Amino acid sequence: MTIREDAFVIIQESIKAVLPQAAVIKALEKKNFSGDVTVVAVGKAAWTMAFAAKEKLGDKVLRGIIVTKYAHSKGPIEGFEIIEAGHPVPDENSVIGAAKALELVKNLDESDDVIFLVSGGGSAIFEKPMEGIELEDIMDITNQLLSSGADIVEINTIRKHLSDVKGGRFALHCKANIFSVVLSDVLGDRLDSIASGPAYPDSSTSQQALEIVEKYKLKLSEKGLEALKTETPKEINNCETVITGSVSELCSAASSIAKSLGYQPLLLTSTLDCEAKEAGRFMASVGREIRSGNGLATPIAVIAGGETVVHIRGKGKGGRNQELCLSAAIGIEGLNDTVIFSVGSDGTDGPTDAAGGIVDGETASKIRNADIQPEVYLDNNDSYNALKVSGDLVITGSTGTNVNDLTVLLCK
């Protein structure tokens, strides 16, 4: 196989290895439910997780609701209502979905069980603004945060303090016993930050939220600033939580698959969290070092997992993985047998239909041959259109999982 074919095998098989069905079933096998259960699933992987719960528990699932991203449902599931909503910015359906979930559990008591299936993306997909806060306020602050370069923990700290279902508040609305199965998309598996921790005690404080506002010069209404001063729940007594997957497992799978293809795997980190274009430059510099003959022996696969950030200063189209790849393409221009890819494990990267990109030593020259300067497009945050010209977008569609991003350098 060619080196690019190897790359696509690693992408496909690594994502397949972290699909949540088996993990959800395994988690449910360890829990005894004496009666019927209600299932609430939120996030990008909500449909897949709910399907696994229904497959495992069958008729014990009395009722359920799935609130997921647009185009992430794979069809009806008996007994479930499915609502698709906005991501990364919440929309009216996000509020409708949360309201229906709250309605589903409001009459339950301590003798009832709720299975709460949580995956990344839930921060936007699942929303009920605090009293006095409008959806438009949350949409505006979300857009400000996404363009500021704030990391996911900082973003979710603000979201939690403006929401009546995040930061443990969903659990407060539910008197039933909650068994929460969580698919992690946050570095370090911080349970209070994954989907903004709807059923987990929140470790962030109002003071931290106000410091983030100051750090990024965010603009909030007076009511928004007042909401940030209200502390989130620090103790939750009705929820048991287990984690089913993480970016570490994604990186481990990529290492195993690369090794099976004849590459020596080298895991750099599973906590990559810098600026996307800087990560691209760094991966390219590693590639140049290897190709110089002073680096490591080939074939080699250099692997990194995590979630980079983008400061949006231009008006282009793209996502953090595409921006990383466009930056890397400039750095490895002219190198043979060198490929860098970066993809979101959920199959989406920013507000685009691409999961990410895959670039090699010819990518930058292909873009230049189309009378496009890759550096200009990078500065305009227009990685999608640059990589579309070179044919280097990776489009997988919704994958059914969500455990951060995978970035790999292959040298053969």
C-alpha positions in Angstrom: 0.0 0.0 0.0 1.0 3.6 -0.5 1.8 5.8 2.5 -1.5 7.7 2.1 -3.4 4.4 2.0 -1.7 3.5 5.2 -2.9 6.8 6.7 -6.5 6.1 5.8 -6.3 2.6 7.3 -5.0 4.1 10.6 -7.8 6.7 10.6 -10.6 4.2 9.9 -9.4 1.4 12.3 -8.4 3.8 15.1 -11.9 5.3 15.1 -13.5 1.9 14.9 -11.5 0.8 18.0 -13.1 3.5 20.1 -16.7 3.2 19.1 -18.7 3.2 22.3 -21.1 0.3 21.8 -19.1 -2.4 23.5 -18.0 -0.1 26.3 -21.5 1.0 27.1 -22.7 -2.6 27.2 -19.8 -3.6 29.4 -20.6 -0.7 31.8 -24.3 -1.7 32.0 -23.4 -5.3 32.7 -21.8 -4.3 36.0 -24.9 -2.4 37.1 -28.1 -4.0 38.4 -31.4 -2.3 37.6 -34.3 -3.7 39.6 -37.0 -2.2 37.5 -37.6 -0.3 34.3 -35.2 2.5 33.4 -35.4 5.8 31.6 -32.6 6.7 29.3 -31.4 10.2 28.5 -28.5 10.4 26.0 -26.9 13.7 25.0 -23.9 14.6 22.8 -22.4 13.7 19.4 -22.3 9.9 20.3 -25.7 9.9 21.9 -27.4 7.8 19.3 -24.7 5.1 19.3 -24.7 5.0 23.1 -28.5 4.8 23.3 -28.6 2.1 20.7 -26.1 0.0 22.8 -28.2 0.6 26.0 -31.4 -0.6 24.2 -29.5 -3.6 22.7 -28.3 -4.6 26.2 -31.4 -3.9 28.3 -34.2 -4.4 25.8 -37.7 -4.0 27.3 -36.3 -2.8 30.6 -35.8 0.6 28.8 -39.3 2.1 29.5 -38.7 5.3 27.7 -35.8 7.4 26.3 -34.7 10.6 24.6 -31.6 11.2 22.4 -30.4 14.8 21.9 -27.6 14.8 19.4 -26.0 16.9 16.7 -27.6 17.4 13.3 -27.0 14.4 11.0 -25.7 12.3 13.9 -28.9 10.1 14.3 -28.8 6.8 12.4 -32.5 6.1 12.5 -35.3 5.4 14.9 -34.8 3.4 18.1 -37.9 1.9 19.7 -39.1 3.9 22.7 -36.8 6.8 22.0 -37.6 10.4 20.9 -34.7 11.8 18.9 -33.9 15.5 18.6 -31.0 16.9 16.6 -29.6 20.3 17.7 -26.9 22.8 17.0 -23.2 22.4 17.5 -20.8 24.0 18.3 -23.3 26.8 19.0 -26.6 25.9 20.6 -29.9 26.6 18.9 -33.6 26.4 19.6 -33.6 22.6 19.3 -30.9 22.4 22.0 -33.4 24.1 24.4 -36.3 21.9 23.2 -34.2 18.8 23.7 -33.2 19.7 27.2 -36.8 20.7 28.1 -38.1 17.3 26.9 -35.4 15.5 28.8 -36.4 17.4 32.0 -40.0 16.6 31.3 -39.1 12.9 31.0 -37.5 12.7 34.4 -39.5 15.2 36.5 -42.0 12.8 37.9 -39.5 10.1 38.8 -38.4 9.6 42.4 -35.7 7.8 44.5 -37.1 4.4 43.5 -36.5 5.0 39.8 -33.4 4.7 37.7 -32.1 6.9 34.9 -29.3 5.9 32.6 -27.6 9.1 31.5 -25.4 8.7 28.5 -23.0 11.6 28.0 -20.6 12.4 25.2 -18.8 15.4 23.8 -20.8 18.1 22.2 -23.4 18.0 24.9 -22.4 21.5 26.0 -24.0 23.0 22.9 -26.5 20.3 22.0 -28.2 20.2 25.5 -29.2 23.6 26.9 -31.5 25.4 29.3 -30.5 29.0 30.0 -30.5 30.2 33.6 -33.4 32.4 34.5 -33.0 35.8 33.0 -30.6 34.5 30.3 -31.8 34.3 26.7 -30.6 31.6 24.2 -29.3 34.5 22.1 -27.0 35.5 25.0 -25.6 32.0 25.2 -25.1 31.8 21.4 -23.3 35.1 21.4 -20.9 34.3 24.3 -20.3 30.8 22.7 -19.2 32.5 19.4 -17.0 34.9 21.3 -15.3 32.0 23.2 -14.8 29.8 20.1 -13.1 32.7 18.3 -11.0 33.8 21.3 -8.6 30.8 21.5 -10.0 29.7 24.9 -9.5 26.0 25.7 -12.4 23.6 26.3 -12.2 23.8 30.1 -12.4 27.6 30.0 -15.2 27.6 27.5 -17.2 25.1 29.6 -16.6 27.0 32.8 -18.5 29.9 31.3 -21.2 27.7 29.8 -21.8 25.9 33.2 -22.5 29.2 35.0 -25.0 30.3 32.4 -27.0 27.1 32.2 -29.6 25.4 34.3 -28.7 21.9 33.1 -24.9 22.0 33.2 -22.4 22.0 36.0 -24.4 19.3 37.9 -27.7 21.1 37.6 -29.4 18.4 35.5 -28.9 16.0 38.4 -30.5 18.5 40.8 -33.6 18.5 38.5 -33.8 14.7 38.7 -34.8 12.9 42.0 -34.2 9.4 40.5 -31.0 7.5 40.9 -28.7 8.3 37.9 -26.2 6.0 36.4 -24.0 8.1 34.1 -21.9 6.5 31.4 -19.5 9.1 29.9 -17.5 9.1 26.7 -14.6 11.5 27.3 -13.6 14.2 24.8 -11.7 16.4 27.4 -8.0 16.1 28.1 -7.5 14.5 31.5 -11.1 13.1 31.4 -12.4 15.9 33.6 -15.9 14.7 34.4 -17.1 18.2 35.3 -16.1 19.5 31.9 -17.2 16.7 29.5 -20.4 18.1 28.0 -20.1 20.7 30.8 -20.8 18.0 33.5 -24.6 18.0 33.6 -24.7 15.4 36.4 -21.3 15.8 38.1 -20.2 18.2 40.9 -18.5 21.2 39.4 -15.0 22.2 40.5 -15.0 25.5 38.7 -15.9 28.7 40.6 -17.7 31.9 39.9 -14.3 33.7 40.4 -12.7 31.6 37.7 -15.5 32.3 35.3 -15.1 36.1 35.9 -11.4 35.8 35.4 -12.0 34.1 32.0 -14.3 36.9 31.0 -11.5 39.4 31.8 -8.7 37.3 30.2 -10.5 37.1 26.8 -12.3 40.5 27.1 -15.6 38.8 26.6 -18.8 40.9 26.4 -21.8 39.8 28.5 -25.0 41.4 29.4 -25.5 42.6 33.0 -27.7 39.5 33.7 -25.1 37.3 32.2 -22.4 38.7 34.5 -24.8 38.3 37.5 -25.4 34.6 36.5 -21.7 34.0 36.5 -21.6 35.0 40.2 -24.0 32.1 41.1 -22.0 29.1 42.2 -22.7 25.7 40.5 -23.4 22.6 42.7 -20.4 21.3 44.5 -22.0 18.1 45.7 -24.2 15.6 43.8 -25.6 12.6 45.8 -27.9 10.8 43.3 -25.4 10.0 40.5 -22.9 7.2 39.9 -20.5 7.9 37.0 -18.2 5.7 34.9 -16.0 6.7 31.9 -16.1 4.4 28.8 -13.5 5.9 26.5 -10.9 8.6 26.0 -8.2 10.0 23.6 -5.6 7.8 25.3 -7.4 4.7 23.9 -7.6 6.4 20.5 -3.8 7.0 20.5 -3.2 3.5 21.7 -5.3 2.1 18.9 -3.4 4.2 16.3 -0.1 2.9 17.7 -1.2 -0.7 17.4 -2.5 -0.3 13.8 0.6 1.6 12.7 2.8 -1.1 14.0 0.7 -3.7 12.2 1.4 -1.8 9.0 5.2 -1.9 9.5 5.7 1.5 11.2 7.5 2.0 14.5 5.0 4.0 16.6 6.1 6.9 18.7 3.5 8.5 21.0 4.4 12.1 21.6 1.4 13.0 23.7 -2.3 12.4 24.3 -2.8 15.9 25.7 -2.0 18.2 22.7 -3.7 21.5 23.5 -1.7 24.3 21.7 -2.6 26.6 18.8 -3.5 24.4 15.8 -1.2 26.1 13.3 1.7 25.8 15.8 1.0 22.1 16.2 1.1 21.8 12.4 4.5 23.6 12.3 5.8 21.3 15.0 4.7 18.1 13.3 6.2 19.4 10.1 9.5 20.1 11.9 9.6 16.6 13.2 9.1 15.3 9.7 11.9 17.5 8.3 14.2 16.2 11.1 13.5 12.6 10.3 14.0 13.2 6.5 17.3 15.0 7.2 18.8 11.7 8.3 19.6 13.0 11.7 16.3 11.8 13.2 14.6 8.5 13.8 14.7 5.5 11.5 11.8 5.0 9.1 9.2 3.7 8.7 7.9 5.6 11.7 4.5 6.9 12.9 4.7 9.9 15.2 1.3 10.1 17.1 -0.4 12.9 19.0 -3.9 13.1 20.5 -5.7 16.0 22.1 -7.6 19.1 21.1 -5.9 22.2 19.7 -7.4 25.7 19.6 -7.8 28.3 16.8 -7.7 32.1 17.2 -10.2 33.2 14.5 -8.9 36.4 12.9 -10.0 35.8 9.3 -13.3 35.2 7.6 -12.6 31.8 6.0 -13.9 28.3 6.6 -12.3 25.5 8.4 -11.6 23.7 11.7 -8.7 23.0 14.0 -7.6 19.8 12.3 -7.8 21.4 8.9 -5.8 24.4 10.1 -3.2 22.1 11.6 -2.9 20.2 8.3 -2.6 23.3 6.2 0.1 24.7 8.4 1.9 21.3 8.3 1.6 21.2 4.5 3.7 24.4 4.2 6.3 22.9 6.5 6.7 19.6 4.7 6.6 21.0 1.1 8.9 19.0 -1.1 9.4 16.1 1.2 8.9 12.6 -0.2 7.1 9.7 1.6 5.9 12.1 4.3 2.3 12.4 5.3 0.6 14.2 8.1 -3.1 13.8 9.0 -5.3 15.2 11.7 -8.9 14.3 12.2 -11.7 14.7 14.7 -12.8 11.3 16.0 -16.4 12.3 15.7 -16.1 12.9 11.9 -16.6 16.7 12.1 -14.1 19.5 12.3 -15.5 23.0 13.0 -18.6 24.1 11.0 -17.6 21.9 8.0 -18.5 18.5 6.5 -14.8 17.4 6.9 -13.3 15.4 9.8 -10.0 17.0 9.1 -7.2 16.8 6.5 -4.3 14.7 5.2 -1.3 16.4 3.6 2.0 15.4 2.0 5.0 17.0 0.4 3.0 17.9 -2.8 0.0 19.5 -1.0 1.3 23.1 -0.8 2.5 23.1 -4.4 -0.9 21.9 -5.6 -2.5 24.8 -3.8 0.0 27.2 -5.3 -0.6 25.8 -8.8 -4.2 26.9 -8.4 -3.1 30.5 -7.9 -3.7 30.2 -4.1 -1.1 31.1 -1.5 -1.5 28.6 1.4 0.0 31.1 3.8 -2.7 33.7 2.9 -5.4 31.1 3.4 -3.9 30.0 6.7 -3.9 33.6 7.9 -7.6 33.9 6.9 -8.5 30.7 8.7 -9.6 29.3 5.4 -8.1 25.9 5.6 -11.1 24.1 4.2 -11.0 25.8 0.9 -7.3 25.5 0.5 -7.3 21.7 1.2 -10.4 21.3 -1.0 -8.3 22.6 -3.9 -5.5 20.1 -3.3 -8.0 17.2 -2.7 -6.7 16.7 0.9 -9.9 16.9 3.0 -10.8 13.9 5.0 -14.6 13.3 5.0 -15.9 10.4 7.0 -19.4 11.5 8.0 -20.6 11.0 11.6 -18.6 8.2 13.2 -20.7 7.5 16.3 -17.9 8.4 18.8 -16.2 11.5 20.1 -12.9 11.2 21.9 -10.9 14.2 20.8 -8.6 14.5 17.8 -5.9 12.2 16.3 -2.8 13.7 14.6 -0.2 11.4 13.0 3.0 11.9 11.0 4.0 9.0 8.8 7.5 8.7 7.3 8.2 5.7 5.1 
